[in-house]
Amino acid sequence: MLFRSTGLGKTELVGEITDCKAQGDHLILFVNTIDPVRWKVRATVTLKDMRKLIVVCFKWSIVSFFLNIKRWLREPEHPGEY
């Protein structure tokens, strides 16, 4: 996973999802950044967030992204400016 924050300027963080736990009405997503700093980041996701994610991802370009088996088998290229 790659992260960028307006507070960090052009710094790009590399991270890994380490866990996901249900807590009350939220899913807690745990991510460890590994480069250039080591941070433990947590984000909460609600069912409202998940509904929104499904709606915004229900586009042909996103569906075809997931259905492209070649993407599952190779190392991803850097997305460039995002």
Helices and strands as residue ranges (DSSP letters): E 2-4, G 6-8, E 12-23, E 26-35, E 39-45, H 47-57, H 60-67, H 69-73
